[in-house]
Amino acid sequence: MTFRPEHELHKRRFSRNVGLGLTLAAFVALVFALTVVKVKRGDPMQGFDHGYQPEAVPREAQE
């Protein structure tokens, strides 16, 4: 059984796929690193839920 040689189009498509895969992996790594840094800082992570949050008001304004 003989295999046909790989066409030039498939080689170009493979190199584009590898480039896209590396770009996607870099983006995932960046989001993961930012998440780890934010969690390790220990800042309060509260979303804006259209309600009053007393802990979000600076202490100077509360007094």
N, CA, C, O and CB atoms as a CASP TS submission, in Angstrom:
PFRMAT TS
TARGET T0000
AUTHOR 0000-0000-0000
METHOD Language model
MODEL 1
PARENT N/A
ATOM      1  N   MET     1       0.844  -1.164   0.000  1.00  0.00           N
ATOM      2  CA  MET     1       0.000   0.000   0.000  1.00  0.00           C
ATOM      3  C   MET     1       0.898   1.238   0.000  1.00  0.00           C
ATOM      4  O   MET     1       1.773   1.387   0.853  1.00  0.00           O
ATOM      5  CB  MET     1      -0.965  -0.008   1.218  1.00  0.00           C
ATOM      6  N   THR     2       0.671   2.099  -0.946  1.00  0.00           N
ATOM      7  CA  THR     2       1.467   3.318  -1.029  1.00  0.00           C
ATOM      8  C   THR     2       0.614   4.517  -0.628  1.00  0.00           C
ATOM      9  O   THR     2      -0.579   4.590  -0.922  1.00  0.00           O
ATOM     10  CB  THR     2       2.038   3.508  -2.455  1.00  0.00           C
ATOM     11  N   PHE     3       1.260   5.434   0.042  1.00  0.00           N
ATOM     12  CA  PHE     3       0.572   6.658   0.445  1.00  0.00           C
ATOM     13  C   PHE     3       0.909   7.748  -0.573  1.00  0.00           C
ATOM     14  O   PHE     3       2.027   7.837  -1.081  1.00  0.00           O
ATOM     15  CB  PHE     3       0.981   7.094   1.901  1.00  0.00           C
ATOM     16  N   ARG     4      -0.089   8.560  -0.845  1.00  0.00           N
ATOM     17  CA  ARG     4       0.158   9.676  -1.744  1.00  0.00           C
ATOM     18  C   ARG     4       0.933  10.749  -0.982  1.00  0.00           C
ATOM     19  O   ARG     4       0.753  10.901   0.226  1.00  0.00           O
ATOM     20  CB  ARG     4      -1.178  10.246  -2.318  1.00  0.00           C
ATOM     21  N   PRO     5       1.772  11.476  -1.662  1.00  0.00           N
ATOM     22  CA  PRO     5       2.499  12.554  -0.968  1.00  0.00           C
ATOM     23  C   PRO     5       1.515  13.627  -0.505  1.00  0.00           C
ATOM     24  O   PRO     5       0.492  13.878  -1.142  1.00  0.00           O
ATOM     25  CB  PRO     5       3.587  13.180  -1.898  1.00  0.00           C
ATOM     26  N   GLU     6       1.851  14.244   0.609  1.00  0.00           N
ATOM     27  CA  GLU     6       0.981  15.274   1.176  1.00  0.00           C
ATOM     28  C   GLU     6       0.978  16.503   0.273  1.00  0.00           C
ATOM     29  O   GLU     6       2.021  16.950  -0.203  1.00  0.00           O
ATOM     30  CB  GLU     6       1.437  15.654   2.607  1.00  0.00           C
ATOM     31  N   HIS     7      -0.192  17.023   0.056  1.00  0.00           N
ATOM     32  CA  HIS     7      -0.314  18.190  -0.816  1.00  0.00           C
ATOM     33  C   HIS     7       0.190  19.440  -0.099  1.00  0.00           C
ATOM     34  O   HIS     7       0.164  19.517   1.129  1.00  0.00           O
ATOM     35  CB  HIS     7      -1.780  18.383  -1.267  1.00  0.00           C
ATOM     36  N   GLU     8       0.644  20.405  -0.873  1.00  0.00           N
ATOM     37  CA  GLU     8       1.215  21.642  -0.323  1.00  0.00           C
ATOM     38  C   GLU     8       0.170  22.427   0.468  1.00  0.00           C
ATOM     39  O   GLU     8       0.504  23.095   1.446  1.00  0.00           O
ATOM     40  CB  GLU     8       1.785  22.517  -1.452  1.00  0.00           C
ATOM     41  N   LEU     9      -1.079  22.348   0.052  1.00  0.00           N
ATOM     42  CA  LEU     9      -2.162  23.045   0.748  1.00  0.00           C
ATOM     43  C   LEU     9      -2.304  22.537   2.181  1.00  0.00           C
ATOM     44  O   LEU     9      -2.545  23.326   3.094  1.00  0.00           O
ATOM     45  CB  LEU     9      -3.489  22.869  -0.010  1.00  0.00           C
ATOM     46  N   HIS    10      -2.158  21.239   2.384  1.00  0.00           N
ATOM     47  CA  HIS    10      -2.277  20.676   3.724  1.00  0.00           C
ATOM     48  C   HIS    10      -1.133  21.115   4.631  1.00  0.00           C
ATOM     49  O   HIS    10      -1.324  21.307   5.832  1.00  0.00           O
ATOM     50  CB  HIS    10      -2.320  19.163   3.649  1.00  0.00           C
ATOM     51  N   LYS    11       0.037  21.272   4.059  1.00  0.00           N
ATOM     52  CA  LYS    11       1.178  21.755   4.854  1.00  0.00           C
ATOM     53  C   LYS    11       0.938  23.184   5.329  1.00  0.00           C
ATOM     54  O   LYS    11       1.211  23.505   6.486  1.00  0.00           O
ATOM     55  CB  LYS    11       2.484  21.683   4.031  1.00  0.00           C
ATOM     56  N   ARG    12       0.426  24.052   4.439  1.00  0.00           N
ATOM     57  CA  ARG    12       0.140  25.436   4.834  1.00  0.00           C
ATOM     58  C   ARG    12      -0.970  25.484   5.874  1.00  0.00           C
ATOM     59  O   ARG    12      -0.889  26.243   6.840  1.00  0.00           O
ATOM     60  CB  ARG    12      -0.251  26.279   3.609  1.00  0.00           C
ATOM     61  N   ARG    13      -1.996  24.684   5.679  1.00  0.00           N
ATOM     62  CA  ARG    13      -3.113  24.668   6.624  1.00  0.00           C
ATOM     63  C   ARG    13      -2.646  24.174   7.995  1.00  0.00           C
ATOM     64  O   ARG    13      -3.077  24.694   9.025  1.00  0.00           O
ATOM     65  CB  ARG    13      -4.260  23.775   6.094  1.00  0.00           C
ATOM     66  N   PHE    14      -1.768  23.175   8.007  1.00  0.00           N
ATOM     67  CA  PHE    14      -1.249  22.669   9.276  1.00  0.00           C
ATOM     68  C   PHE    14      -0.450  23.742  10.006  1.00  0.00           C
ATOM     69  O   PHE    14      -0.576  23.882  11.223  1.00  0.00           O
ATOM     70  CB  PHE    14      -0.377  21.430   9.042  1.00  0.00           C
ATOM     71  N   SER    15       0.369  24.500   9.283  1.00  0.00           N
ATOM     72  CA  SER    15       1.160  25.538   9.946  1.00  0.00           C
ATOM     73  C   SER    15       0.255  26.645  10.490  1.00  0.00           C
ATOM     74  O   SER    15       0.545  27.207  11.546  1.00  0.00           O
ATOM     75  CB  SER    15       2.197  26.129   8.969  1.00  0.00           C
ATOM     76  N   ARG    16      -0.831  26.967   9.793  1.00  0.00           N
ATOM     77  CA  ARG    16      -1.787  27.953  10.314  1.00  0.00           C
ATOM     78  C   ARG    16      -2.482  27.419  11.562  1.00  0.00           C
ATOM     79  O   ARG    16      -2.691  28.156  12.526  1.00  0.00           O
ATOM     80  CB  ARG    16      -2.832  28.318   9.238  1.00  0.00           C
ATOM     81  N   ASN    17      -2.836  26.153  11.541  1.00  0.00           N
ATOM     82  CA  ASN    17      -3.490  25.557  12.704  1.00  0.00           C
ATOM     83  C   ASN    17      -2.571  25.545  13.918  1.00  0.00           C
ATOM     84  O   ASN    17      -3.020  25.779  15.040  1.00  0.00           O
ATOM     85  CB  ASN    17      -3.944  24.140  12.384  1.00  0.00           C
ATOM     86  N   VAL    18      -1.298  25.277  13.702  1.00  0.00           N
ATOM     87  CA  VAL    18      -0.340  25.289  14.806  1.00  0.00           C
ATOM     88  C   VAL    18      -0.208  26.712  15.352  1.00  0.00           C
ATOM     89  O   VAL    18      -0.176  26.907  16.567  1.00  0.00           O
ATOM     90  CB  VAL    18       1.045  24.747  14.344  1.00  0.00           C
ATOM     91  N   GLY    19      -0.133  27.689  14.477  1.00  0.00           N
ATOM     92  CA  GLY    19      -0.041  29.080  14.916  1.00  0.00           C
ATOM     93  C   GLY    19      -1.273  29.500  15.696  1.00  0.00           C
ATOM     94  O   GLY    19      -1.156  30.155  16.732  1.00  0.00           O
ATOM     95  N   LEU    20      -2.442  29.137  15.218  1.00  0.00           N
ATOM     96  CA  LEU    20      -3.681  29.465  15.919  1.00  0.00           C
ATOM     97  C   LEU    20      -3.754  28.751  17.261  1.00  0.00           C
ATOM     98  O   LEU    20      -4.213  29.331  18.245  1.00  0.00           O
ATOM     99  CB  LEU    20      -4.894  29.098  15.062  1.00  0.00           C
ATOM    100  N   GLY    21      -3.310  27.509  17.312  1.00  0.00           N
ATOM    101  CA  GLY    21      -3.298  26.767  18.569  1.00  0.00           C
ATOM    102  C   GLY    21      -2.364  27.396  19.598  1.00  0.00           C
ATOM    103  O   GLY    21      -2.696  27.471  20.781  1.00  0.00           O
ATOM    104  N   LEU    22      -1.205  27.843  19.149  1.00  0.00           N
ATOM    105  CA  LEU    22      -0.263  28.497  20.064  1.00  0.00           C
ATOM    106  C   LEU    22      -0.816  29.832  20.558  1.00  0.00           C
ATOM    107  O   LEU    22      -0.635  30.186  21.723  1.00  0.00           O
ATOM    108  CB  LEU    22       1.095  28.713  19.372  1.00  0.00           C
ATOM    109  N   THR    23      -1.487  30.570  19.681  1.00  0.00           N
ATOM    110  CA  THR    23      -2.096  31.833  20.087  1.00  0.00           C
ATOM    111  C   THR    23      -3.194  31.593  21.119  1.00  0.00           C
ATOM    112  O   THR    23      -3.284  32.315  22.113  1.00  0.00           O
ATOM    113  CB  THR    23      -2.665  32.573  18.866  1.00  0.00           C
ATOM    114  N   LEU    24      -4.015  30.596  20.888  1.00  0.00           N
ATOM    115  CA  LEU    24      -5.077  30.263  21.831  1.00  0.00           C
ATOM    116  C   LEU    24      -4.496  29.814  23.177  1.00  0.00           C
ATOM    117  O   LEU    24      -5.007  30.201  24.228  1.00  0.00           O
ATOM    118  CB  LEU    24      -5.978  29.164  21.248  1.00  0.00           C
ATOM    119  N   ALA    25      -3.447  29.012  23.154  1.00  0.00           N
ATOM    120  CA  ALA    25      -2.807  28.567  24.391  1.00  0.00           C
ATOM    121  C   ALA    25      -2.204  29.749  25.147  1.00  0.00           C
ATOM    122  O   ALA    25      -2.265  29.790  26.376  1.00  0.00           O
ATOM    123  CB  ALA    25      -1.722  27.522  24.089  1.00  0.00           C
ATOM    124  N   ALA    26      -1.627  30.699  24.436  1.00  0.00           N
ATOM    125  CA  ALA    26      -1.066  31.893  25.089  1.00  0.00           C
ATOM    126  C   ALA    26      -2.169  32.727  25.732  1.00  0.00           C
ATOM    127  O   ALA    26      -1.981  33.255  26.828  1.00  0.00           O
ATOM    128  CB  ALA    26      -0.280  32.750  24.072  1.00  0.00           C
ATOM    129  N   PHE    27      -3.313  32.853  25.070  1.00  0.00           N
ATOM    130  CA  PHE    27      -4.427  33.609  25.632  1.00  0.00           C
ATOM    131  C   PHE    27      -4.960  32.929  26.889  1.00  0.00           C
ATOM    132  O   PHE    27      -5.241  33.600  27.882  1.00  0.00           O
ATOM    133  CB  PHE    27      -5.549  33.763  24.595  1.00  0.00           C
ATOM    134  N   VAL    28      -5.100  31.618  26.856  1.00  0.00           N
ATOM    135  CA  VAL    28      -5.567  30.880  28.033  1.00  0.00           C
ATOM    136  C   VAL    28      -4.577  31.040  29.182  1.00  0.00           C
ATOM    137  O   VAL    28      -4.987  31.232  30.327  1.00  0.00           O
ATOM    138  CB  VAL    28      -5.763  29.382  27.699  1.00  0.00           C
ATOM    139  N   ALA    29      -3.289  30.963  28.895  1.00  0.00           N
ATOM    140  CA  ALA    29      -2.271  31.134  29.934  1.00  0.00           C
ATOM    141  C   ALA    29      -2.323  32.542  30.523  1.00  0.00           C
ATOM    142  O   ALA    29      -2.147  32.711  31.729  1.00  0.00           O
ATOM    143  CB  ALA    29      -0.871  30.851  29.365  1.00  0.00           C
ATOM    144  N   LEU    30      -2.563  33.547  29.691  1.00  0.00           N
ATOM    145  CA  LEU    30      -2.658  34.921  30.178  1.00  0.00           C
ATOM    146  C   LEU    30      -3.863  35.100  31.096  1.00  0.00           C
ATOM    147  O   LEU    30      -3.738  35.711  32.158  1.00  0.00           O
ATOM    148  CB  LEU    30      -2.745  35.896  29.003  1.00  0.00           C
ATOM    149  N   VAL    31      -5.011  34.585  30.714  1.00  0.00           N
ATOM    150  CA  VAL    31      -6.205  34.687  31.552  1.00  0.00           C
ATOM    151  C   VAL    31      -6.000  33.931  32.866  1.00  0.00           C
ATOM    152  O   VAL    31      -6.412  34.407  33.925  1.00  0.00           O
ATOM    153  CB  VAL    31      -7.442  34.140  30.805  1.00  0.00           C
ATOM    154  N   PHE    32      -5.376  32.775  32.806  1.00  0.00           N
ATOM    155  CA  PHE    32      -5.111  31.998  34.016  1.00  0.00           C
ATOM    156  C   PHE    32      -4.165  32.755  34.944  1.00  0.00           C
ATOM    157  O   PHE    32      -4.387  32.806  36.154  1.00  0.00           O
ATOM    158  CB  PHE    32      -4.519  30.623  33.656  1.00  0.00           C
ATOM    159  N   ALA    33      -3.110  33.341  34.378  1.00  0.00           N
ATOM    160  CA  ALA    33      -2.147  34.077  35.203  1.00  0.00           C
ATOM    161  C   ALA    33      -2.803  35.295  35.858  1.00  0.00           C
ATOM    162  O   ALA    33      -2.563  35.567  37.034  1.00  0.00           O
ATOM    163  CB  ALA    33      -0.939  34.520  34.353  1.00  0.00           C
ATOM    164  N   LEU    34      -3.617  36.016  35.118  1.00  0.00           N
ATOM    165  CA  LEU    34      -4.308  37.167  35.699  1.00  0.00           C
ATOM    166  C   LEU    34      -5.258  36.729  36.811  1.00  0.00           C
ATOM    167  O   LEU    34      -5.385  37.418  37.823  1.00  0.00           O
ATOM    168  CB  LEU    34      -5.081  37.932  34.615  1.00  0.00           C
ATOM    169  N   THR    35      -5.916  35.608  36.635  1.00  0.00           N
ATOM    170  CA  THR    35      -6.820  35.095  37.663  1.00  0.00           C
ATOM    171  C   THR    35      -6.047  34.718  38.921  1.00  0.00           C
ATOM    172  O   THR    35      -6.474  35.037  40.030  1.00  0.00           O
ATOM    173  CB  THR    35      -7.600  33.881  37.138  1.00  0.00           C
ATOM    174  N   VAL    36      -4.928  34.052  38.758  1.00  0.00           N
ATOM    175  CA  VAL    36      -4.117  33.650  39.912  1.00  0.00           C
ATOM    176  C   VAL    36      -3.613  34.874  40.656  1.00  0.00           C
ATOM    177  O   VAL    36      -3.645  34.900  41.886  1.00  0.00           O
ATOM    178  CB  VAL    36      -2.929  32.772  39.468  1.00  0.00           C
ATOM    179  N   VAL    37      -3.153  35.882  39.942  1.00  0.00           N
ATOM    180  CA  VAL    37      -2.653  37.098  40.591  1.00  0.00           C
ATOM    181  C   VAL    37      -3.775  37.785  41.349  1.00  0.00           C
ATOM    182  O   VAL    37      -3.564  38.233  42.476  1.00  0.00           O
ATOM    183  CB  VAL    37      -2.041  38.063  39.554  1.00  0.00           C
ATOM    184  N   LYS    38      -4.945  37.879  40.772  1.00  0.00           N
ATOM    185  CA  LYS    38      -6.060  38.547  41.434  1.00  0.00           C
ATOM    186  C   LYS    38      -6.487  37.778  42.680  1.00  0.00           C
ATOM    187  O   LYS    38      -6.809  38.397  43.695  1.00  0.00           O
ATOM    188  CB  LYS    38      -7.244  38.698  40.471  1.00  0.00           C
ATOM    189  N   VAL    39      -6.499  36.474  42.634  1.00  0.00           N
ATOM    190  CA  VAL    39      -6.894  35.678  43.791  1.00  0.00           C
ATOM    191  C   VAL    39      -5.839  35.780  44.896  1.00  0.00           C
ATOM    192  O   VAL    39      -6.188  35.874  46.072  1.00  0.00           O
ATOM    193  CB  VAL    39      -7.109  34.207  43.386  1.00  0.00           C
ATOM    194  N   LYS    40      -4.574  35.761  44.537  1.00  0.00           N
ATOM    195  CA  LYS    40      -3.518  35.817  45.549  1.00  0.00           C
ATOM    196  C   LYS    40      -3.430  37.172  46.226  1.00  0.00           C
ATOM    197  O   LYS    40      -2.997  37.254  47.375  1.00  0.00           O
ATOM    198  CB  LYS    40      -2.188  35.481  44.928  1.00  0.00           C
ATOM    199  N   ARG    41      -3.833  38.250  45.537  1.00  0.00           N
ATOM    200  CA  ARG    41      -3.801  39.576  46.161  1.00  0.00           C
ATOM    201  C   ARG    41      -4.784  39.665  47.305  1.00  0.00           C
ATOM    202  O   ARG    41      -4.554  40.420  48.250  1.00  0.00           O
ATOM    203  CB  ARG    41      -4.103  40.660  45.135  1.00  0.00           C
ATOM    204  N   GLY    42      -5.867  38.922  47.251  1.00  0.00           N
ATOM    205  CA  GLY    42      -6.823  38.900  48.341  1.00  0.00           C
ATOM    206  C   GLY    42      -7.789  40.056  48.355  1.00  0.00           C
ATOM    207  O   GLY    42      -8.479  40.263  49.353  1.00  0.00           O
ATOM    208  N   ASP    43      -7.864  40.813  47.287  1.00  0.00           N
ATOM    209  CA  ASP    43      -8.821  41.914  47.226  1.00  0.00           C
ATOM    210  C   ASP    43     -10.241  41.365  47.220  1.00  0.00           C
ATOM    211  O   ASP    43     -10.497  40.275  46.709  1.00  0.00           O
ATOM    212  CB  ASP    43      -8.573  42.789  45.978  1.00  0.00           C
ATOM    213  N   PRO    44     -11.155  42.132  47.791  1.00  0.00           N
ATOM    214  CA  PRO    44     -12.551  41.677  47.717  1.00  0.00           C
ATOM    215  C   PRO    44     -13.009  41.657  46.261  1.00  0.00           C
ATOM    216  O   PRO    44     -12.869  42.639  45.532  1.00  0.00           O
ATOM    217  CB  PRO    44     -13.480  42.594  48.568  1.00  0.00           C
ATOM    218  N   MET    45     -13.552  40.532  45.865  1.00  0.00           N
ATOM    219  CA  MET    45     -13.986  40.374  44.486  1.00  0.00           C
ATOM    220  C   MET    45     -15.500  40.287  44.462  1.00  0.00           C
ATOM    221  O   MET    45     -16.070  39.197  44.517  1.00  0.00           O
ATOM    222  CB  MET    45     -13.346  39.120  43.832  1.00  0.00           C
ATOM    223  N   GLN    46     -16.147  41.436  44.381  1.00  0.00           N
ATOM    224  CA  GLN    46     -17.594  41.471  44.331  1.00  0.00           C
ATOM    225  C   GLN    46     -18.021  42.107  43.027  1.00  0.00           C
ATOM    226  O   GLN    46     -17.452  43.103  42.581  1.00  0.00           O
ATOM    227  CB  GLN    46     -18.176  42.233  45.534  1.00  0.00           C
ATOM    228  N   GLY    47     -19.018  41.518  42.437  1.00  0.00           N
ATOM    229  CA  GLY    47     -19.539  42.077  41.204  1.00  0.00           C
ATOM    230  C   GLY    47     -20.534  43.180  41.489  1.00  0.00           C
ATOM    231  O   GLY    47     -21.031  43.307  42.608  1.00  0.00           O
ATOM    232  N   PHE    48     -20.822  43.967  40.488  1.00  0.00           N
ATOM    233  CA  PHE    48     -21.799  45.040  40.614  1.00  0.00           C
ATOM    234  C   PHE    48     -23.170  44.431  40.400  1.00  0.00           C
ATOM    235  O   PHE    48     -23.489  43.968  39.305  1.00  0.00           O
ATOM    236  CB  PHE    48     -21.524  46.201  39.596  1.00  0.00           C
ATOM    237  N   ASP    49     -23.990  44.430  41.459  1.00  0.00           N
ATOM    238  CA  ASP    49     -25.304  43.797  41.360  1.00  0.00           C
ATOM    239  C   ASP    49     -26.438  44.789  41.578  1.00  0.00           C
ATOM    240  O   ASP    49     -27.538  44.392  41.964  1.00  0.00           O
ATOM    241  CB  ASP    49     -25.414  42.670  42.363  1.00  0.00           C
ATOM    242  N   HIS    50     -26.189  46.067  41.339  1.00  0.00           N
ATOM    243  CA  HIS    50     -27.203  47.116  41.425  1.00  0.00           C
ATOM    244  C   HIS    50     -27.806  47.225  42.824  1.00  0.00           C
ATOM    245  O   HIS    50     -28.974  47.587  42.969  1.00  0.00           O
ATOM    246  CB  HIS    50     -28.302  46.858  40.414  1.00  0.00           C
ATOM    247  N   GLY    51     -27.045  46.926  43.816  1.00  0.00           N
ATOM    248  CA  GLY    51     -27.519  47.045  45.188  1.00  0.00           C
ATOM    249  C   GLY    51     -26.493  47.759  46.042  1.00  0.00           C
ATOM    250  O   GLY    51     -25.330  47.888  45.658  1.00  0.00           O
ATOM    251  N   TYR    52     -26.931  48.222  47.206  1.00  0.00           N
ATOM    252  CA  TYR    52     -26.034  48.917  48.119  1.00  0.00           C
ATOM    253  C   TYR    52     -25.186  47.898  48.861  1.00  0.00           C
ATOM    254  O   TYR    52     -25.709  46.934  49.420  1.00  0.00           O
ATOM    255  CB  TYR    52     -26.826  49.799  49.112  1.00  0.00           C
ATOM    256  N   GLN    53     -23.888  48.110  48.864  1.00  0.00           N
ATOM    257  CA  GLN    53     -22.957  47.233  49.556  1.00  0.00           C
ATOM    258  C   GLN    53     -22.155  48.081  50.532  1.00  0.00           C
ATOM    259  O   GLN    53     -21.251  48.805  50.114  1.00  0.00           O
ATOM    260  CB  GLN    53     -22.022  46.482  48.551  1.00  0.00           C
ATOM    261  N   PRO    54     -22.466  48.006  51.827  1.00  0.00           N
ATOM    262  CA  PRO    54     -21.755  48.846  52.796  1.00  0.00           C
ATOM    263  C   PRO    54     -20.251  48.596  52.824  1.00  0.00           C
ATOM    264  O   PRO    54     -19.480  49.518  53.087  1.00  0.00           O
ATOM    265  CB  PRO    54     -22.320  48.622  54.170  1.00  0.00           C
ATOM    266  N   GLU    55     -19.830  47.386  52.564  1.00  0.00           N
ATOM    267  CA  GLU    55     -18.396  47.094  52.620  1.00  0.00           C
ATOM    268  C   GLU    55     -17.640  47.701  51.443  1.00  0.00           C
ATOM    269  O   GLU    55     -16.410  47.749  51.469  1.00  0.00           O
ATOM    270  CB  GLU    55     -18.171  45.592  52.651  1.00  0.00           C
ATOM    271  N   ALA    56     -18.340  48.163  50.419  1.00  0.00           N
ATOM    272  CA  ALA    56     -17.688  48.777  49.274  1.00  0.00           C
ATOM    273  C   ALA    56     -17.457  50.273  49.475  1.00  0.00           C
ATOM    274  O   ALA    56     -16.727  50.895  48.703  1.00  0.00           O
ATOM    275  CB  ALA    56     -18.511  48.547  48.029  1.00  0.00           C
ATOM    276  N   VAL    57     -18.072  50.853  50.503  1.00  0.00           N
ATOM    277  CA  VAL    57     -17.926  52.287  50.784  1.00  0.00           C
ATOM    278  C   VAL    57     -16.639  52.487  51.591  1.00  0.00           C
ATOM    279  O   VAL    57     -16.406  51.764  52.559  1.00  0.00           O
ATOM    280  CB  VAL    57     -19.180  52.851  51.566  1.00  0.00           C
ATOM    281  N   PRO    58     -15.809  53.450  51.210  1.00  0.00           N
ATOM    282  CA  PRO    58     -14.578  53.694  51.980  1.00  0.00           C
ATOM    283  C   PRO    58     -14.902  54.047  53.439  1.00  0.00           C
ATOM    284  O   PRO    58     -15.942  54.641  53.727  1.00  0.00           O
ATOM    285  CB  PRO    58     -13.753  54.833  51.330  1.00  0.00           C
ATOM    286  N   ARG    59     -14.005  53.678  54.343  1.00  0.00           N
ATOM    287  CA  ARG    59     -14.245  53.897  55.778  1.00  0.00           C
ATOM    288  C   ARG    59     -14.380  55.370  56.126  1.00  0.00           C
ATOM    289  O   ARG    59     -15.124  55.709  57.047  1.00  0.00           O
ATOM    290  CB  ARG    59     -13.121  53.289  56.594  1.00  0.00           C
ATOM    291  N   GLU    60     -13.670  56.277  55.407  1.00  0.00           N
ATOM    292  CA  GLU    60     -13.764  57.697  55.701  1.00  0.00           C
ATOM    293  C   GLU    60     -15.176  58.215  55.441  1.00  0.00           C
ATOM    294  O   GLU    60     -15.647  59.104  56.152  1.00  0.00           O
ATOM    295  CB  GLU    60     -12.749  58.480  54.867  1.00  0.00           C
ATOM    296  N   ALA    61     -15.849  57.678  54.444  1.00  0.00           N
ATOM    297  CA  ALA    61     -17.187  58.135  54.103  1.00  0.00           C
ATOM    298  C   ALA    61     -18.241  57.586  55.064  1.00  0.00           C
ATOM    299  O   ALA    61     -19.335  58.141  55.162  1.00  0.00           O
ATOM    300  CB  ALA    61     -17.523  57.734  52.682  1.00  0.00           C
ATOM    301  N   GLN    62     -17.926  56.511  55.766  1.00  0.00           N
ATOM    302  CA  GLN    62     -18.885  55.902  56.684  1.00  0.00           C
ATOM    303  C   GLN    62     -18.957  56.674  57.998  1.00  0.00           C
ATOM    304  O   GLN    62     -19.990  56.636  58.666  1.00  0.00           O
ATOM    305  CB  GLN    62     -18.513  54.443  56.952  1.00  0.00           C
ATOM    306  N   GLU    63     -17.920  57.354  58.378  1.00  0.00           N
ATOM    307  CA  GLU    63     -17.865  58.009  59.688  1.00  0.00           C
ATOM    308  C   GLU    63     -18.532  59.343  59.695  1.00  0.00           C
ATOM    309  O   GLU    63     -18.565  60.012  60.727  1.00  0.00           O
ATOM    310  CB  GLU    63     -16.457  58.169  60.132  1.00  0.00           C
TER
END
